[in-house]
């Protein structure tokens, strides 16, 4: 394998040395050092530095591009606002930095499905939506599979998919002639082409370059062949690749997870360029040879395989089961993994209004940790309460950890009450605080001038608490 230098821990100084150092502020930062810090944290792009784009700084610009190049190349599938970025990973482990470009989840259709079933599966994929701690969880792609062996039939289905959705799609056909028929149905859609193998790589490479689309390289459970194909395809001129090392269940699951892990380790820890591409997992392999096994069992196997692959570095997975119960857990898992570990998931502090509160309505407070806030908000909404909720800035800490770590203090609560403007909305001065914050109740009373009532430890008990203890 060819190698690139292992990615070291960059410091702002490493970047600053290659910047123009003229502090022109065109990038929106106060000076070049501040811009360098943003670059290291991946908060801005080096192209934001306009002087750096001039001819005189070309060498430094190219050096910076190389230094900042991710260990796993970013590959774009599709066009427009629905286009999906795959890969672009900088590190192997999430705690080292953060993961970019969440794992794409694709749902398959085949050219032997009835037209109404294809339409239904596309619509269901598009309409999948779940609100989770401030994020809307969605599905990403359609995998169009040729199972008929008929080029014209496949072409017609690809055309139908391209006309029915703006979601990116994968053209799945190992026969180059059939794959080309699919590409011809929507020549500018930039689909992901599946797949180049030891037998068809040259024809598939020609198609990928002719239609300017990314190409999957497939060598099931044969890492040497996979790497050899990547090297050959890159030399041939294909640059945007996705690697499919094979997905096997049951006794083959261990080898599957090991292959994914070794490929990502080779890219991120070993600097192996030939392994530095997005990885594809195919949990729908669970459906192969299902026999008399109940669909629910197969969907369960597919779902847990998908979860393992998301955790073990898959940048795209292809699923067949499209029930909410099998997709939602992995959509939530993906969201949890692809948040920035350096920054707690938080919501903006301030006053939130539930229902139609009046001057006698109860006033609560909670922390701005997203999971805490949305749990409390959901409980207030489901109980159809008319209430005010003050969200206190706790730097993303939950109630108990915020109190223990001095991120949630009486001073912050008192300041939040003043800043919220709630004092002009209610005639009473009673604040219901979370049970887990009871130890600072006295300080809150002293600093805010409000009478504190210690509420339940669990927000689901708020309705019962109000019935028993609330009096304005």
GUROFI-101336 format. One record per residue: residue in three letters; x, y, z of N, C-alpha, C, CB in turn. Coordinates in pm, whole numbers, plus 50000, padded with zeros to 5 digits. Glycine has a CB too. Layout:
! residues N
alaXYZXYZXYZXYZ...
This chain:
! residues 472
unk500844988050000500005000050000500885012550000499055000050123unk500405022649930501085035549941500645042150069500795044549818unk501485051150121501165057350248501245072450240502085052250357unk500445078850319500555093150342501015094750485499205100750314unk501515106350518501975108750655500815107450750502635122650669unk501055101250864499995099950964499555113651011500465091451084unk498255115051030497745127951073498155130651217496215128651059unk498905141251237499335144651372498355154551433500765150551371unk498565157251558497735166951627498155180751580497855165651783unk497295187351505497625200551451497445211251559496755203851329unk498275221251554498115232851641497885245051553499355234751735unk497275255551606497075267651526498375273151468496415278251609unk499495271051540500785275951490501155269251358501885273551594unk500855256151346501155248951222500445255351103500755234251234unk499245259651125498465266051019498925280450998496955265651052unk499115287451109499485301651103500745303851020499685307251244unk501705294751032502965296250960502785296950809503885284650994unk501715290950760501485290550616500475300950567501005276850576unk499915308650658498965319250620499715331950582497985322050736unk499055341150510499705353650469500165362350586498765361650382unk499505360850701499875368150824499775383350805501295364450867unk498705387750739498525402250717497335407650796498325405150567unk496615398950865495485403050951494495412150879496015410151075unk494115408050758493235416450675491775415750718493355412450530unk491385405650793490025403650844489005399850736489565416050913unk489465397250613488535393450506487835380150535489275392650373unk488465371950618487895358950653486805360050758488975349550702unk486655372050817485675374050922486225372651062484575364450904unk487525369451073488175368251203489015380651232489045355651210unk489345382351359490095394251399491525394251347490105395351549unk492115382651337493495381851289493755367851235494495385451401unk494955365951179495295353151117495405341851219496605354451041unk495825344951341495915334551443494535329451481496655339751567unk493575338651493492195334551523491655325851409491295346851545unk491985329551285491555321651169492205307851172491905329051037unk493475307251210494185294451218493535285251321495675296751253unk493105291051433492435283151537491125277351485492175291851661unk490385285451411489125280651353489385269551251488365292251285unk490475270851177490835260551078491115247251148492055264950995unk491915247751254492275235651327491035228751381493235238851442unk490045236551425488805231051479487785227451371488185240851576unk488205229351244487335226451129486045234551132486995211551126unk486145246851182484975255551188484865264451065485015264151313unk485975266250992485985274050867486855266750766486495288650891unk486725270850641487505265050532488645274350495486625262150410unk489785268950454490925277650420490605286650302492165269350389unk489625282950220489265291550107488635304750152488295284150014unk488295305750280487765318350333488855329150340487155316250472unk490105324850333491225334350333491475338450188492525328050397unk490965349850147491055354150007492495356449960490255366849989unk493355362850042494745364649997495435351249968495545372350102unk495065340850042495695327750025495405321749888495215318150134unk494355326649823493975321449693494745327949579492505323349671unk495545337949612496345344749509497535336249469496815358449560unk498035338849349499125331149291500355330749381499485336749156unk500665341749445501885342449526501865333149647502105356749573unk500655328949687500545319949803500145305749761499525325549902unk500275302649634499815289649583500505277949653500065288849433unk501805278949675502545268049739502035265649881504055271249741unk501835276649956501335275450093499915269850093501365289050165unk499115274149996497735269149986497705254049965496995276249872unk498545249249874498595234949847499115227149967499475232149724unk500075232950039500585226550162499475225350266501765234650220unk498695235950281497595235750377496545225450337496955249650389unk496225224850209495245214950162495705200850195495025216350009unk497005198350181497535185050209497515182150359498955183650154unk497905192150439497915190450584496515187350637498475203050652unk495525194150580494165193150630493355182150562493465206350612unk493965175250468493265164650396492825153850494494155158650285unk491545150050494491095139850589491685126250556489575138950589unk491785117750658492315104350638491395096250547492485097250771unk490095099050554489105092450469488535102750374487975085650554unk488715100750247488275110450147486775112750152488675105750007unk486365124950128484945128250119484465125849977484675142850162unk483405118249962482825115149831481375119749830482925099749800unk480985126949726479625132449718478785124149621479655147249673unk477585120649665476635113249583475395121749564476275099449647unk474915122449440473715130349413474055144749381472785129849530unk473015152549354473175166649320472155174949398473005168949167unk472415187949407471455196849471471485195949622470085193849423unk470425200849685470385201749831470285188149899469215210349873unk469875178049827469765164549885471045156349867468595157149823unk472035161949800473285154649779473855150149913474325163349702unk474455138349915474945132550039476455131150035474285118850065unk477105136250139478555134950152478875122450234479165147550218unk479765114350180480195102250249481655103650289479985089750160unk482015098050403483415098350445483815111650505484315095150329unk484995116550465485505129050520485935128050664484465139750508unk486275115850709486645113850850488105117850873486435099150891unk488345124350987489675128751024490345119151120489615142551086unk489555112451201490095104051309489365090751312489975111251446unk489975081051380489345067951394488345067751508490405057251415unk488735074051619487905073651738487235087051762488725069651860unk485955086551795485165098651810485715107951917483745095051844unk486265102552026486745111152134487995118952093487045102852258unk488635114951983489845121951940489515135651881490585113551838unk488395136451813488015149351753486515149751735488745151551616unk486035146351619484605144851594484435138051460483865158651597unk483285132251436482995126051307482175135851222482235112551326unk482485136251095481715144251001480945135050907482635153750923unk479885140350847479085133150747478505120150802479935130250624unk477395121050874476755109150933476505098150831475455113050999unk476555085850877476335074150792475035075650712476275061350878unk475145074350581473955075050496473185061950505474345078050347unk471875062850520471025050950526470195050550397470095051050654unk470405039950319469685038250192468705026750204470675035750076unk467545028350141466525017850135466445012949990465115023150185unk466354999749971466424994349836465054993049769467094980849839unk465094993549637463984989249552464604980649443463175001649491unk463824971849381464344963549272463504965449147464374948549313unk464074961349034463334962948908462314951848886464304963148791unk462134943148986461074933048978459934935649074461644919349004unk460034946549148458934950349237457804956649155459414960249347unk456554954849195455444961749129455634976949139454084957549191unk455104984049041455274998549037454765005549163454575004248915unk453625000849213453065007249331453925004649455451645002249355unk454574993049461455444990149573456694999049569455854975249574unk457235000849449458395009749434458025023849480458885009949288unk456885028649432456435042149469456225043249620455135045749395unk455655032649679455395032749823456695033049904454555020549862unk457685025249861458955024649933459705038049922459815013249878unk459645044149806460295057149788459625067549879460225061749640unk458295067749876457555077449957457825075450106456055076349929unk457845062850148458085059850290459495064050331457875044850317unk460445062350242461825066650270461895081750282462775061750160unk461245088650192461245103350195460535108750319460585108950069unk459475102150359458635107250468459115103250607457235102650449unk460115094350615460635090550745461175102950814461745079650731unk460655105850933461055117951004460775116251152460325130550949unk461755119751234461575118451378462335129651448462045104551429unk461635137051534462275147851609462965142151732461235158651650unk464265144851743465045139251852466015149751905465815126651806unk465805153852030466595164252098467015175652004467845158052159unk466045180851932466295192451849466735189451707467305200751912unk466905176851674467305172851540466165165351472468585164051544unk466085166751341465125159051264465855147551197464395167951159unk465545135451238466215123651183465535119451053466195111951285unk466345117450948465815114150816466615102550757465855126450721unk466065096450651466805086950570467405094350451465875075250522unk468315087850379469155095750289469135091950141470515094950334unk468975079150109469195074849972468275063249933470635070849954unk468225060649803467525049149747468545040449673466355053549651unk468535027549700469395018249627468535010949524470105008049725unk468835013049396468055006949289468804994549241467825017049170unk468234982749269468914970149242468324963149120468824961049363unk469214958149035468774950248921468734935548962469704952348796unk467564929848969467424915549001466854907848881466514913649124unk466434915148779465804908748662466794904448556464794918148601unk467944911148550468904908448443468494914748311469064893648424unk467464923148313466934929648192467334944348193465384928048183unk468174948448097468704962048094467594972448077469724963547982unk466644969647987465584979447961464654980748081464774975447837unk464384969748145463524970048264464194978048375463214955748312unk465484975648391466244982948494466284997848462467674977348505unk466505001048338466555015048295465245022148327466865015948144unk464135015248303462825021248327462615024048476461715012148275unk463075014848562462915016748706463815028048756463215003748782unk465045028648707465935039648746465325052948705467345037948682unk464745053448586464105065748539462945069648630463605064048394unk462165059548670461025062248759461525067848893460185049348782unk462575061748946463135066449074463645080749060464285057249120unk464355083548951464925096948932463835107548919465815097248809unk462695103548865461585113048848460725114148973460715108848731unk460835104249063459965103749180460575110249304459615089649211unk461895111649308462535116749429463775124749395462885105349523unk464115133949485465365141349473466465135249559465155155949511unk466115124349630467125117549709468185111449616466475106549797unk469435111549658470475104849578470185089949572471885107349638unk470725083249473470485068949465471725061349422469355066149369unk471665048249445472745039149409472255030449295473195030549532unk473055029249191472745020049082473475007049109473145026148943unk472724996549135473304983749176473154973449064472634978549306unk474224971148991474224961248883475674957548853473514966748755unk475994944848863477374940548838477654938848690477644927548911unk476604937748609476764936948464476944951048409475544929848398unk478094954248350478344968048302477304972848202479704968848239unk476794964148116475794968348017474504972648086475514957047917unk474104965248189472894968848264473144981548346472454957248357unk474334982548405474674994548482474635006948393476074993148546unk475125005548271475115017048179473695020948142475925013948052unk472825011148126471425014248097470835022548210470615001348076unk471165018848335470685026548449471245040648451471055019448577unk472525042148419473135055348416472535064048307474635054148395unk472185058048197471605065548085470235071248120471485056747962unk469555065048216468215069648254468245083448319467565059748348unk469345086748382469495099948446470985103348446468915099948595unk471505107448332472965108748313473635119348398473235111648172unk472895128648457473515139348536473155138648684473105152748480unk472695127048728472225125848866473345122948965471185115048875unk474545119648917475685116449003475345105649105476175129049074unk474845094149057474545083249151475825076349195473585073049087unk475705067849295476815059249335476675046349256476815056449491unk477715042549182477675030849095478215018649167478475033348965unk477415008149174477784995749244477774984249146476814992949362unk478874977449119480154978849186481224973549091480154971149323unk482444978249112483614972949040484134960749114484724983749025unk484364950049041484884937749099486124933549019483804926449098unk486724922549060487904917548989487554914048844488484905149061unk486304910648818485894906448684485504918148593484744896748694unk484924928548648484344939048562484974952748580482874940148587unk486074953848656486574966848700486834976648586487834964948777unk487344971748474487704981048366486454987548306488494973648256unk485444979348277484204984848221483524994348319483244973348183unk483534990748447482914999448547483705012448563482824992048683unk485005011648554485825023748562485505033148446487325020048561unk485345027448327484985035548209483645042548231484925026748081unk482675035348287481365041248313481455052348417480375030448358unk482205049848524482325059848630482935072648577483175054548745unk483925071448489484555083448434483675089948328485925080048374unk482975082048250482115087548146480965095548205481565076348058unk480395090448316479245097148377479635105248501478195086848413unk480935106348527481465114348639480755110948771481295129448608unk480685098148801480015093948925480965085649010478735086048893unk480775085549140481605077349229481325062549210481365081249376unk482315054249242482245040049213482545031849338483225036349102unk481725021749364481965012449474482925001549426480635006149526unk483884998249511484814987349483484444975849577486314991749503unk484164964149520483684952949600484614940849588482264949149558unk485044935749704485824923449710485484916749843487374926149697unk484374909649848483874904149975484904895650049482644895849949unk485244900250168486134893150260487504890050199485494880250303unk487954898550107489274896850045489954910450043489154890749899unk490644913750154491234926950167492364929350067491744928950307unk493104919150036494184920749939493634924249802495024907949931unk492584917349763491964920449634491344934349635490894909949599unk490714938049746490094951249756491134962249736489384952949891unk492254961149805493314971049796493924971149656494404968349901unk494074959449598494624958549462493704965449361494824943949423unk492394963349376491434969849287491464985049303490034964649314unk491564989649428491625004049453492845010049383491675007049604unk493985003549400495225008449337495095008849186496424999549377unk494514998349129494334997648984493385008448935493814983848944unk492265010149004491275020148962491805034348974490005018649045unk492545037149080493135050449095494135053148983493815051849232unk494945043248949495905044748840495175046548706496845032648834unk494005040648695493225041548572492565055248558492145030548568unk492445062348671491885075848665490635078048746491605079148527unk490145067648816488955069148899489385073649038488135055848906unk488895084849083489345090549210488335089449323489695104949190unk487035089849290485995089249393485505074949410484815098649357unk486005068549515485695054449538485035052349673486975046049528unk484255041749685483665037249810484005022449821482085039849815unk484425017949939484895004349956483824995450020486155004150040unk483574983949957482654973950012483444961350042481474970949913unk483834959250169484604947350205483734934950227485414950050329unk482424936450206481504925250224480824925550359482244912150207unk479544921850361478774921150486478244906950501477604931550487unk478694900250606478284886450631477674885550771479494876550618unk476614877750784475964876250913476304862750975474454877750898unk475684860251088475874847751161477354845351188475284836051082unk477914834051145479304831151178480284840451105479634816751145unk479814847551003480694856850931480684870950985480294857250787unk479864873451088479744887151140481054892151199478634887751244unk481774883451270483034887551330484034892251226483624876151410unk484144884751115485054888551007484634901750944485124877550901unk483314903650931482804916150872483244928150955481264915750863unk482994927651084483354938751172484864940751174482834936251315unk485614929851172487074930851172487584937551045487694916951186unk486994934150930487434940250804487174955350802486724933750687unk486004959350848485694973650854486674980950946484234975850902unk486924974851060487814981151159489234982351107487804973151289unk489724971951044491094972150993491264982250880491494958150945unk490254983450796490344993450689490395007650745489154991950594unk489545010350843489535023750900490815026350981488305025750990unk491305016351048492565017751122493715020451025492855005051206unk493735013250914494795015250816494785029550762494645005250700unk493595035050742493495048750689493875059150793492085051350639unk493305057850914493455068351015494715067051099492275068351106unk495135054951127496315052951211497555049551129496065041951311unk497365042651017498505038650936498785047650818498305024950887unk497885057150791498105066250679498045059550543499415072850695unk497335048250532497255041050405496255047850312496855026250429unk496765053750206495895060750111494895051350044496725067750006unk495315039250016494435030049945493265025250031495225018149896unk493335027450161492215024150250491415036650287492725017350377unk491865048150242491265060750284490055065050204492275071450277unk489055056450198487825059450127486625055450214487775052149989unk485445061050187484255057250263483995042250253483015064950214unk483375036650358483075022450364481575019950350483585016450496unk481225009850274479815006150255479514992950325479475005150105unk478424993050403477914980750463476564977350403477804982250616unk476234964550395474974960250335474224951050432475244952950199unk473604956750535472854948550631471744940450568472274957350738unk471264944850448470184937350384470644923450341469664944950263unk471934920350359472414906850335471684896950425473924905950358unk471074901850531470304893150622469164886050549469734901350739unk468704891950439467564886250365467984875150269466854897150288unk469284873750247469744863550153469474849650211471254865350122unk468794841350135468514827650179467704826950306469784820250197unk466724835850322465934836250446465094823750467465034848450446unk464734817050360463944804850374462614807450444464724794450450unk462324799350544461054800450616461144809450737460584786650659unk462294815950757462464824750873461474836350865463924830050881unk460844839450975459854850350979460514863650945459194851051118unk459764872150874460304885250835460774893350955459244893050758unk460034892351067460404900251184461784896451237459354898351295unk462124883551228463444879051272464524884551180463514863551277unk464254884251050465224889350952465424904450971464754886350808unk464324911550993464434926051015465244929151140463044932451025unk465064920851242465824922651365467304920451339465314913051474unk467644909751267469054907151233469634918551150469184893751155unk468854923151054469304934150969469554946751052468264937050860unk468664949251148468774961251230470004960751320467514963051314unk470254949351386471404949151476472714949151396471334936851568unk472694943351276473884943951191474164958351149473714934951066unk473094965551116473244979651079473854987651194471894985651039unk473374984951316473914991951432475394989351451473164987951557unk475794976751435477214973251447478044980351342477404958151436unk477524980851219478284987151111478385002251129477644983950977unk477335008551179477385022951205478465025851309476005028251254unk478505017651413479505019451518480905016451465479195010451639unk480995006851375482295002751321482555008551183482374987651316unk482295021751173482875029951066482205029650930484245026051048unk481045023050915480365023550786479925037850756479145013950784unk480195042450635479785055750593478485055550515480875062150508unk478085043750472476795042050405476345027650428476875045550251unk475065025750455474505012250470473255011050384474185009050619unk473024999050333471854996450248470944986750323472274990550109unk469684990850340468684983050415467534979050323468154991250536unk466904967850358465684963750288464454966250375465764948950248unk464504961850500463394964450591463214979350613463614957350725unk461994984150602461764998550617460695001850722461345004450484unk460554992950821459634995750931460285005651028459244982751005unk459455014151084459975024051177460715018051294458865032551227unk460195006851348460815000851467462224995751439459954989551519unk462514992051313463844986951281464794998051237463754976451173unk464255009151188465095020151139465385030651246464425026751022unk464395033551330464555044451425465715042551523463275046151502unk465885030751583467005029351677468365032651614467045015251732unk468545028751488469815031651423469925046251379469995022651303unk468805052551348468835066851319469225074851443467465071651266unk468715070451560469075076851687470545073951721468155071951801unk470965061451704472355057751729473305066151644472585042851702unk472975067351518473805075451427473905089851475473235074951284unk472775095451515472785109351561473645110951686471365114151590unk473575101451776474365102251899475855101551871473965091151995unk476235093251775477655091751742478185103951668477875079151657unk477365109851583477835120851499477525134551558477205119751362unk477615135751689477625148851753479045151751795476635149351875unk479355164351818480715168351852480975165151999480925183551825unk481905155952028482155152252168482755163552250483065140252174unk483245173952181483835185452252482775195052302484825192852161unk481575193852247480515203352280479245195752319480235212852161unk478785197052442477515190652479476385195752391477195193252628unk475455186952360474315190952279473415199852364473535178552224unk473305212452326472595222152410471595230052328473585231652479unk470635235952396469655244852333469915259052384468195240352364unk469365268652315469555282552355468805285552485469075292052243unk469465292452578468775296052703467705306652676469775301252807unk466785308052770465725318052755464405312952806465585322252609unk463355320652782462025317152830461235309652724461265329752873unk460715298052760459885290152670458445290252723460425275652657unk457515291252632456095292052668455365279552623455445304652607unk454605273652713453835261552682452355264452702454285249552769unk451575260952599450145263652607449865278552603449555257552733unk448865282952682448505297152689448525301552836447085299752625unk449715303252891449825306753032449315320953059451265305453079unk448885323253183448465336553225449275340753347446935336953257unk448825351153417449595356753528449645347453650449005369953569unk448805337153650448795327753763449475314353729447365325253807unk450005313253609450565300453566451905297453634450745300453414unk452225284653650453475280853716454705284253631453465265953748unk455815286653701457095289453636458085278753679457625303953672unk458695272153581459705261953607461045266553553459295248453544unk462105259653592463365261353520463995247853496464335270453599unk464825247153393465595235153363466925239253303464815225653268unk467795229653277469105232653218468995233053066470165222053262unk470055237853001470005238452855470645226352789470685251052806unk470915215652867471325202952807470155197952723471745192452917unk470395195052596469305192352502468405180952547469865189352366unk469015169952593468195158552633467305162052752469075146652667unk467845169552847467045173852962465915182952916467915181153066unk466255193052836465235202652793464105195752717465875213452705unk464445187552618463395181552535462575171352612464015174952413unk463155165152712462375156052797461345163852877463295148252893unk461795174852938460885183253015459815189252924461655194353088unk460245194552809459305200752716458265190752669460055206752596unk458705178552640457765168252595456735165052703458525155652554unk457195164452828456265161352937455265172652959457045158653067unk455715185052945454805196452961453785196752847455595209652966unk454255193952725453365194152610452345182852615454175193352481unk452815170852649451905159452651450835160952759452685146452672unk451185168052867450205170452974449315182452944450935172653107unk449595189252832448825201052790448765211752900447405196852750unk449925214352958450015224153066450205238153010451155220653162unk449675247953082449935261953052450995266753152448615270653060unk452195268753102453295271553195454425278953126453815258553257unk455295284853210456525291053162457705282353206456675305753216unk458675280953117459875273153148461105281753117459915259753067unk461895284353220463125291953201464265282053176463435301053326unk464905283453062466055274853028467315282253071466085271252874unk468025276453166469215282853224470465278053152469325279753376unk471355287153122472635283653060473485275653158473395296353015unk473725263053125474535254253211475705248253134473665243053272unk476005254253018477075249152932476815234752889478435250153004unk475535231852870475165218452823475185207752929476055214452714unk475185211453055475185201553163473755198153204475985206753285unk473535185753246472245181753301472095187653441472105166253304unk470925185853503470665192053633471635187253740469225189053677unk471695174053762472525168953872474005171553850472295154253890unk474495168853726475905171253699476215186153696476305164853565unk475235194253655475435208853654475585214453794474275215653584unk474765209453887474865213954026476195209354085473695208554111unk476545196854061477785191454117479015198354060477875176554089unk478965201753932480125207953867480095223053864480225202953729unk479155229153936479025243753944478745250253808480285249754003unk478115242553720477645248253593476215253453610477705237653480unk475515247853708474175252453744474255257753886473105240953731unk474245270953895474375277554025473165286454052475675285754033unk473005290154178471915299254215472065312554142471895301554367unk473305317054126473535329654054473025328953912475025333054055unk473295317853845472845316453706471325315853699473465303953642unk470715309053793469245308353794468645322153817468765298553903unk469185329453913468685342953943468845352053822469415348854065unk470005351253758470245359353638469285355553526471695357953590unk469015342553513468115337753407466695342753430468125322453400unk466275343153556464935348353587464815362753541464635347253739unk465805370853575465795385053537465805386653385466995392353598unk466695379153319466855380553174465645375553096468075373153128unk464885366253155463765360153083462575369553066463315347753155unk462445379353156461285388253151460035382153208461035392353011unk460145370553274458965363753325458305371653438459335349853374unk459075380153504458525388053615457425397453570459625395953682unk457415400953442456355409653390455155401653339456895418453279unk455275388453343454225380053287453375373153394454825369653197unk453905371853516453145365653624453105374953745453755351853663unk452015374153823451895382853939452485376454064450455386353963unk452675363254060453275356654176454795356554162452725342154192unk455475352454267456925351054264457295337354321457625362554345unk456805327054252457075313254294457735305754178455765306254338unk458825299254211459575291854110459635277154150461015297654094unk459215268454059459295254054082460615249154021458065246454021unk461475243654106462785239354058462855224054051463895244854149unk463745218553968463885204053961464295198154094464895200153854unk463765186554125464105180054252465595177754267463375166954265unk466295175454156467725172954161468535185554192468185166954030unk467875197054191468565209654223468185214754361468255220254118unk467605206054443467085210454574468175216454664466435198754646unk469405212054651470475216754739470785231554722471715208754716unk470365237654607470625251954589469345260154602471275254554452unk468295254054656467005261054666467095273454752465945251654722unk467775272254868467905283754957468665295154893468585279655085unk469735292254825470525302654758469715309554649471805296754698unk468905301654576468075307654471467085317554531467325296754392unk466455313754642465505322854709466195335654751464875316054832unk467385334154809468115345754861468525355254749469345341154938unk469005349854637469535358254529468445363554436470535350454449unk467355356154422466335360054324465175367654387465805347954254unk464925365254516463755371054579462485363354552463585385154534unk462595352154481461435343754453461345332654557461515337854310unk460125328554586459915317154674460115304354591458485317454740unk460925295454643461255283354569460435271454619462755280254580unk459845264254527459185251554557459975240454488457675251654512unk460405230654563461175219554507460205209854440462015212354616unk460355208554310459475199954233459945185654230459345205154093unk459335177354146459715163254138461075161454072458645155354061unk461695150054096462975146954033462795142953887463685135854110unk461625138253854461325133953717460215142653662460935118853712unk460445148653545459465158053489458135151453453460035164753366unk458115138253440456845131553409455865132553526457095116753375unk456375136053644455525137253762455015151553784456275132553884unk455345160553694454935174653709453415176253718455475182953593unk452625169953628451165171753637450615168153774450465163253530unk451055156853827450595152553959451035162554066451125138453992unk452245167454053452785177254150451935189954150454255180654117unk451565194654031450785207054023449415205254090450615211453876unk448805193754068447485191254127447575191454279446915177754079unk448645185754332448765184154478449345196354549449625172254508unk450245203754481451005213854556451045227954497452375209154570unk450545229854376450685243054316449535252354356450765241954164unk449895263854409448945274854435449665288054404448425274554585unk449135295754308449815308354272449815318354387449145314554150
